[in-house]
Structures are given as C-alpha cells and as structure tokens.
Amino acid sequence: MKFLVDAQLPVSLASILKQQGHDTIHTDDMPNKEVTSDLEIRMIADSDERIVITKDYDFLDSYYFQNSPKQLFLITTGNINNQKLLELLSLNLDHIVQLFREYSFVELSNYEIIGHE
C-alpha cells in the first residue's frame, strides 16, 4: 500500500511502514516539510493514490465534504506517547491493510479499529 504520513505523527511511523514493504512518505520528505498545507497533502495523496495517515480532524471533514483525500487513516488515540502509538500500529498493521481493501476510511483508536463506509 501507499501512505502519506501527516506532520503531527512521528517520522518513525513512516519508517515502520517502509520496513513492512509499504511505499510511504512523511511530510518531512516533502519540500515544505511540516508546514505542507492540508490541500497539498490531499492533492499529492489523491494523485499518487496514497492513504493519508493523520490525527487531524480537518482531513475527516474534507474526506466527507470534498471527497479528498480519497483514502483516510485517522488515528484517534488522543495523546499517547510515540512508542505506544508505534506498538499499536505494528500490532494491528495487517488488519489495517486488510480493512483498506474494503473501506476507504479506517479509524484506529486505543481500543478498536473501525472501517467506515
């Protein structure tokens, strides 16, 4: 799968995805780095068929109201430390990938993973 990791998430998340064989970029890999606009992120994700990984609810609004990004992975764990976030993602990555075969919007919380229509 192809992912684009938003700025408020650690670069190490992108590294884990790359290690698992996924084509992944982080906003730090982009020319404007952490100040890359949401619009630019959505445009790149949509043109490259990437799933946006974010904690930013603005992407949820644009997903529903503008149909962009086309695929969204929203992390709703609140303020957990990066190590716990990376562990949660690593433990559930196969299931998350499987859900994206059926859904275009997947949500990861501390307690569940939900595929949304």
C-alpha positions as a Markdown table, in Angstrom:
| # | Residue | x | y | z |
|---|---|---|---|---|
| 1 | Met | 0.0 | 0.0 | 0.0 |
| 2 | Lys | 1.0 | 3.6 | -0.4 |
| 3 | Phe | 0.8 | 6.0 | 2.5 |
| 4 | Leu | 1.4 | 9.7 | 3.3 |
| 5 | Val | 2.1 | 10.4 | 6.9 |
| 6 | Asp | 1.0 | 13.8 | 8.2 |
| 7 | Ala | 3.3 | 16.2 | 10.1 |
| 8 | Gln | 1.9 | 15.7 | 13.6 |
| 9 | Leu | 2.8 | 12.0 | 13.5 |
| 10 | Pro | 6.4 | 10.7 | 14.1 |
| 11 | Val | 8.7 | 10.0 | 11.2 |
| 12 | Ser | 9.4 | 6.6 | 12.8 |
| 13 | Leu | 5.8 | 5.7 | 11.9 |
| 14 | Ala | 6.7 | 6.1 | 8.2 |
| 15 | Ser | 9.9 | 4.1 | 8.8 |
| 16 | Ile | 7.9 | 1.2 | 10.3 |
| 17 | Leu | 5.6 | 1.2 | 7.3 |
| 18 | Lys | 8.5 | 1.2 | 4.9 |
| 19 | Gln | 10.1 | -1.7 | 6.8 |
| 20 | Gln | 6.9 | -3.7 | 6.2 |
| 21 | Gly | 7.2 | -3.1 | 2.5 |
| 22 | His | 4.8 | -0.2 | 2.1 |
| 23 | Asp | 5.5 | 2.8 | -0.1 |
| 24 | Thr | 5.4 | 5.6 | 2.5 |
| 25 | Ile | 6.4 | 9.2 | 2.6 |
| 26 | His | 6.2 | 11.6 | 5.6 |
| 27 | Thr | 5.6 | 15.3 | 5.2 |
| 28 | Asp | 9.2 | 15.8 | 6.3 |
| 29 | Asp | 10.1 | 14.2 | 3.0 |
| 30 | Met | 8.3 | 16.9 | 1.1 |
| 31 | Pro | 9.7 | 20.4 | 0.1 |
| 32 | Asn | 7.7 | 22.3 | 2.7 |
| 33 | Lys | 8.2 | 19.6 | 5.4 |
| 34 | Glu | 6.0 | 20.1 | 8.5 |
| 35 | Val | 4.3 | 23.2 | 7.0 |
| 36 | Thr | 3.0 | 21.4 | 4.0 |
| 37 | Ser | -0.6 | 22.5 | 3.6 |
| 38 | Asp | -3.5 | 20.1 | 4.0 |
| 39 | Leu | -4.6 | 21.0 | 0.5 |
| 40 | Glu | -1.1 | 20.0 | -0.9 |
| 41 | Ile | -1.2 | 16.8 | 1.2 |
| 42 | Arg | -4.6 | 15.9 | -0.2 |
| 43 | Met | -3.6 | 16.6 | -3.8 |
| 44 | Ile | -0.5 | 14.5 | -3.6 |
| 45 | Ala | -2.3 | 11.7 | -1.8 |
| 46 | Asp | -5.1 | 11.7 | -4.4 |
| 47 | Ser | -2.8 | 11.9 | -7.4 |
| 48 | Asp | -0.4 | 9.2 | -6.1 |
| 49 | Glu | -3.2 | 7.0 | -4.7 |
| 50 | Arg | -1.8 | 7.3 | -1.2 |
| 51 | Ile | -3.7 | 6.8 | 2.1 |
| 52 | Val | -3.3 | 9.9 | 4.3 |
| 53 | Ile | -2.4 | 8.9 | 7.9 |
| 54 | Thr | -3.3 | 11.7 | 10.3 |
| 55 | Lys | -4.7 | 12.8 | 13.7 |
| 56 | Asp | -6.0 | 16.0 | 12.1 |
| 57 | Tyr | -9.9 | 16.0 | 12.0 |
| 58 | Asp | -9.7 | 18.6 | 9.2 |
| 59 | Phe | -9.0 | 15.7 | 6.9 |
| 60 | Leu | -12.1 | 14.0 | 8.1 |
| 61 | Asp | -14.2 | 17.0 | 7.1 |
| 62 | Ser | -12.5 | 17.2 | 3.6 |
| 63 | Tyr | -12.9 | 13.4 | 3.2 |
| 64 | Tyr | -16.7 | 13.7 | 3.7 |
| 65 | Phe | -17.4 | 17.1 | 2.1 |
| 66 | Gln | -14.8 | 17.2 | -0.7 |
| 67 | Asn | -14.1 | 13.5 | -1.3 |
| 68 | Ser | -10.5 | 14.3 | -0.7 |
| 69 | Pro | -8.3 | 12.5 | 0.4 |
| 70 | Lys | -9.8 | 9.5 | -1.4 |
| 71 | Gln | -8.4 | 7.3 | 1.4 |
| 72 | Leu | -8.0 | 8.2 | 5.0 |
| 73 | Phe | -6.5 | 6.6 | 8.1 |
| 74 | Leu | -7.5 | 8.6 | 11.1 |
| 75 | Ile | -5.7 | 8.0 | 14.4 |
| 76 | Thr | -8.0 | 8.8 | 17.3 |
| 77 | Thr | -5.8 | 7.6 | 20.2 |
| 78 | Gly | -5.5 | 11.0 | 21.8 |
| 79 | Asn | -2.2 | 12.0 | 23.4 |
| 80 | Ile | -0.3 | 8.7 | 23.8 |
| 81 | Asn | 3.4 | 8.6 | 23.6 |
| 82 | Asn | 5.1 | 7.7 | 20.3 |
| 83 | Gln | 6.3 | 4.3 | 21.5 |
| 84 | Lys | 2.7 | 3.2 | 22.4 |
| 85 | Leu | 1.4 | 4.5 | 19.1 |
| 86 | Leu | 4.0 | 2.7 | 17.1 |
| 87 | Glu | 3.3 | -0.5 | 19.1 |
| 88 | Leu | -0.4 | -0.2 | 18.4 |
| 89 | Leu | 0.2 | 0.3 | 14.7 |
| 90 | Ser | 2.7 | -2.5 | 14.5 |
| 91 | Leu | 0.4 | -5.0 | 16.3 |
| 92 | Asn | -2.5 | -4.1 | 14.0 |
| 93 | Leu | -0.9 | -3.3 | 10.7 |
| 94 | Asp | -2.1 | -6.5 | 8.9 |
| 95 | His | -5.7 | -5.9 | 10.0 |
| 96 | Ile | -5.5 | -2.2 | 8.9 |
| 97 | Val | -4.2 | -3.2 | 5.5 |
| 98 | Gln | -6.9 | -5.7 | 5.2 |
| 99 | Leu | -9.6 | -3.2 | 6.1 |
| 100 | Phe | -8.3 | -0.8 | 3.4 |
| 101 | Arg | -9.1 | -3.5 | 0.8 |
| 102 | Glu | -12.8 | -3.0 | 1.7 |
| 103 | Tyr | -13.0 | 0.6 | 3.1 |
| 104 | Ser | -11.6 | 3.9 | 2.1 |
| 105 | Phe | -11.7 | 5.3 | 5.7 |
| 106 | Val | -10.2 | 3.4 | 8.6 |
| 107 | Glu | -10.0 | 4.7 | 12.2 |
| 108 | Leu | -7.6 | 3.5 | 14.8 |
| 109 | Ser | -8.4 | 4.2 | 18.5 |
| 110 | Asn | -6.8 | 2.8 | 21.7 |
| 111 | Tyr | -9.4 | 0.1 | 21.8 |
| 112 | Glu | -10.6 | -0.7 | 18.2 |
| 113 | Ile | -10.1 | -0.4 | 14.5 |
| 114 | Ile | -13.1 | 0.6 | 12.5 |
| 115 | Gly | -13.7 | 0.5 | 8.7 |
| 116 | His | -16.1 | 3.2 | 7.7 |
| 117 | Glu | -18.3 | 3.4 | 4.6 |
